[in-house]
């Protein structure tokens, strides 16, 4: 169910092809409006989900699969944009979800940032891996 006040739902409902870089039935990838590095994308769900804590990925297989698909499609898309990411086994790529209350848009989205090593001081702190406010998808799924 789309939210009338949600920026991401607006982009999806208007099918703004100039903003949607890739999409399938459940996900879309858009560019971040304030990029932290050369490549900074957001993988967003087409269904309005408030945030990662709204999911029950420990008990619901479909929620777990959704997070796994977000990561898989993020890697595939980023590799198509810059093959060097795959060559270094995504070592300088940052994937993650912000945790409430550190979310500006309350619509589930995963950040994809490359090269993470070129982020500035503020961005490195804003997107600090597995901090209280920013978690890697594998950490969320209990794989890290």
GITAJO-V583164 format. One record per helix or strand of 3 or more residues. SS is the DSSP state (helix for helix, strand for strand). FROM is the first residue (numbers start at 1). LEN is the number of residues. If there is no record, write none. Layout:
# GITAJO-V583164
ss=SS from=FROM len=LEN
ss=SS from=FROM len=LEN
This chain:
# GITAJO-V583164
ss=helix from=7 len=7
ss=strand from=20 len=4
ss=strand from=27 len=5
ss=strand from=39 len=7
ss=helix from=52 len=3
ss=helix from=61 len=21
ss=helix from=84 len=4
ss=strand from=93 len=6
ss=strand from=109 len=6
ss=helix from=116 len=3
ss=helix from=121 len=6
ss=helix from=137 len=4
